Amino acid sequence: MTAPRYAYLGPEGTFTEAAARLIVGSQPADFVPVVDVPTALGAVRSGDTDYAVVAIENTVEGGVTATLDTLADGAPLIILGEVVLPVAFELVARPGVALADIARVGAHSHAWAQVRRWANATLPGVTFVTASSNAAAARAVASGNFEDGLDYEAALAPPGTGAALGLTVLTDGIADNPNAATRFVRVGRPQAVPEPTGHDKTTLSVFLPTDRSGALLEMLEQFAVRGVNLSRIESRPRMDRAGEYSFSIDALGHIAEARMAEALIGLRRTCPLVVFLGSYPAAGEAVPTPVAPGTGDADFASAREWVEELREGR
């Protein structure tokens, strides 16, 4: 058997590659660096790779919109698992460059968002130059070959990049939030969902039926009345209707659980489009998700049995 192929945001040395290797562990795999998230997910859709590992959320910017939108639109994909990595950066430059020499810094936009306060205090007036990834920015500094011809004297990079590329590390441990972290997910083509662990998430994209007062509340009630807690909900503009929005949602629970299945049935009945993006083990300590009284599988089974008894006159 050939090893599965994993697409990730490259080049080598990105946080995404680190997440992919953590997800794969000791199992054999081939890692395929690509230029951006849509390309990584497109490689899975086309069959060029078996999986993709992509960032979906960080503690500073929230949801990664390129991931949320690309997952929700196009041929079906599902999330099969997740990991969370702490994120801090080092500032790297070619030997001989000092902080006082830096007018421009290359970085991925999500990385720059996580160091704005540090940049304002340490490098006032510096210009941020967008790069496809932080590793790519560091490689450009080392080689002198810059994307789109926009050069810069320094780059934000994952820890260890400067030493690997022969660059000077001017500052390390850079993060406005010392607890900053990014959540990465493993994405594949539709298949049977993993078995429930009791510590799971279900990710959805939900379109509201109408743009009117109370429509969002009615959608949220499908979860609330069944005891399903939401850990994330974000609005995303609809590409087909200006001024209207869909909602990207992480719900705590698994589609194999009656409460989650009933919530999905309710959404399917009342919303024009519900995109199921997977039920998978949640990252972090495997503490069972609390189940509110009356919303466990046995409660739903008992209620259905009671209705059947009524129908049969028992």
N, C-alpha and C positions, 0 to 999 in steps of 0.2 A: 504494500500500500504506500502511496505517496503521502508525504507530510501535508497537512492543511496549510493553505496560504492565507496570510493575514495582511490586509492593507492597513497602512497607518500614515498619519501626517509626518512626512520626512523633512529633511534627510535624517540619517542616523544620528542619534543623540538627543532626540526630542523627548519631552515628557510623555508624549503619546507612545513612542517606542517603549519607554520604560513600563508604561501601563500594559502594553501588549505582552511584553515578556513576563510581567507579573501574572497576568491572566493565564498565559499558556503554561507557566511553570516549567517543569522538567520534560513535558511532552514534546516530541519533535514537531517543528513548525518551520515554515519559510515566511520571512517577513519582507513585505513589499512596500517600500517608501513611495508615497505619492505627494502631489503638490498641495492638495486641500481636502477638506471633508467631503464635498460633493463627489470628487474623484474617487475617494476611498469607498463611499457607499455605492457609487456607480459600478465599481469593480465587482462588488458582491452581486448586484443586480444582473450584471452581464455574465457572471460566472467566471470572470478572470481570476477572482480570488474566492475563497470559501467564506471568509469572515472579514470584517473590518473592526478596528478599535478606534473609537472617536471620542473626543471630549463632548460631554452633554451639559455640564453645569459647573460653575465655579462659585466660590464663596463671595466674590466681589461683584462680578457682572451678572450672576444668575445663569439662566439658560444660555447655551451656545446656539445662537439663532440658526447658523448654517446647518447644524446637526438637526435641530428640531424641525426645520422646514423641509430639509431633504428627506428625513425619515417619513414625514407625513404625506409627501407628494411623490407619486411614482409607483412602480411595481412594489408589492408588499415586502417589507422587511420586518424582522422582529429582534428585540433585544434579548440576549441569552444570559447576560450576567453583567456585573459592574465591579469596579474597584475605585477607591478614592486615594489619591496621592497628595501628600503635602507639597506645596509649591513655594519655592523661593529661588531667587536668581542671583547670578553673578554678572558684574559689568566687566566686559573683556575688551581689550584694544591691542593693537600691535605694539611690540616693544618700543619704548621711548615716548609713547603717548601718555600724557598725564591728564588728570581730571580737568585742569584749566584749559587744555587743548580741545575739549570736546564741545562741538556746536550741534551735532546731530547724533542721535542714537537709533539704531535699527532694532526692531522688535515686532513680534506678533501683537495685534491690537489688544487681545485679551491679556497679554503679559503687561503691556503698558498701563492698562487700566488698574493693574494690581500694584503699581509702583508710583503712581502720580504724585502722592505727597512726598515720597522720598526724592523724586526727580526735582520737584519744585524747591525743596530745601537744599539739595546737594548740587544740582546742576540748573540753577535758575536761568530761564531763557533758552534752554536746550530745545531743539526741534526733534519731534518724534517722526521717524520714517517707517512706514509699514513694511513688514517683511512677511513672507508666506509662513515662516516659523522662526522661533528663536534660534534654533540650531542653524537654519539657513542664514540668518543674519550674522551669526558668529563666523560661519564659513566664508561669507562674503568679505568680512573684515580681514580674515586671514589671507584670502586669495586676491583681494582687490577686484573681484568680479561681482558687481552689484546688480541686483534685479532692477530692471527698468532704468538703469543708468543713474539711480539715486544713491549717491555714496554717503557714507557716514563714518565717523571716527571710532565709534564704539558700538557694542551690541549687548543687549540683555541675553543671557544664555542659561541653560540648565547647569546645575553644579557639575564641575569636572570638565566642562567643555573647553575652557581656556587652556588647561594643562594638556588636553588631548590635541589641541590645534597649535600649540606653541605660542599662545597669546598671553598677554599680561592680564592678570585678574586685579582690577583696580579696587573693587569692592565685592564682597560676597554676602550671602544671607539677606538679600534685598527683598523686602515685602512690607507693604503698608500694614497688612494684617498678619501678625505672627502665626495665626492659625489658618492662614490661607490654604485652600485645598481645591483640587479639581476632581470631578467625578467623570470617569471614563466608562464606556459601555462596549461590550462585544456584540456585534450585530451580524446576523446571518439571514439566509432566506427562510421563508416559512417552514416550520417543522413542529413536531409535537413539543409543547412547552415543557420545561423541566418540572419534575415533581415538586409539590409545595414543601417548604421547609418550616413553615410557621413564622418565618422572618423574610417576607417577600414584598416585592413591589410589582405593580401593574402600571404600564405606561400607555397612555391613550392620547389621541388627538380628536377633539370633539367640536363639531360645528353646531351652532345654535339654530333652532328652527326659524326664528324671526328676530329682527332687530327691534325689540320693544322692551319696555320696562317690565322687569320680572323674569325675563327669559333666562338670564344667568342663574337666578335663584332657583328656578324650576329644574335646571340641569343639575345644580349642586344638591338639590333635595334627593335626587336619585341615589346619591352616596349617603347623605346624612341619615335618611330614614332606615337605611340598612346597616348603619354602624360602620361605614367605611371611611377611614380618615384619609385626608389628602396631605401629602408631604410637600407637594409643589403644584402650583397652577399659574400659568402664564398665558397672556393673550398674545396672539400672533395675527397680523393682518392677513385677510383672505386675499389671495391673488386674483380671484375671479370677481370680487365685489369690493370696490373702494369704500372705505369707511366702516367695513364690517370685519369681524374677527372670529377666529377659531381659538380653541383653548388647548394648550399642551398640559397634560396632567400626569402626575405620579400619585397613585393611590396605594395605600398600605394594605396588601393582601394579594391573594392569588386567584386566578380564574377558576381553579378547582374548588375553591371555597364557595359555599352557597351564597353568602352575602355579597361577594364580588360578582358572581355569575348573575344574581338577581339585579344588581346595579347595572351591569352591562345590558341585560334584557330591557330594563327601564330606559336606558339611554338609546338603545336601538329603536324602541317604540316611539320615542319623542323627539329625536334629533335626526336631521337629514343625513348626516354622515358621522360615523364613529370609526376611527382607524385604530385597531388594536395593534399595539407595538410590543407586546410581550408581557409575560409574568415570569419573574426571575428572582433568584436569591438577592436580597439586599446586602450591600457592603456593610462592614462594621461588625460589632459584637452581635452574635446570633441570639439576641433577646427576643423571645416570642412576641409577636404583635398583639397588643391587648385586644380582646374581643368583648364588645359591650354585651351586657345581659340581653338575652332574647335574639341575638344575631349570630349565634353559632350554628354549625351545620345541623346539629341535632334539633335546634329550635325550628329551623326551616323545614326539616323533615317531618317533625311533629305537626307543624301547621298544615303542610300539604296532606298528610294522612287524615287530619281532621276534616279538611275540605272534601276529600274523597268519601269519608264516612257520611258527610251531609248529603253528597250527591246520591249515594246508594241507599239513603234512608236508614242508616244504622245509627 
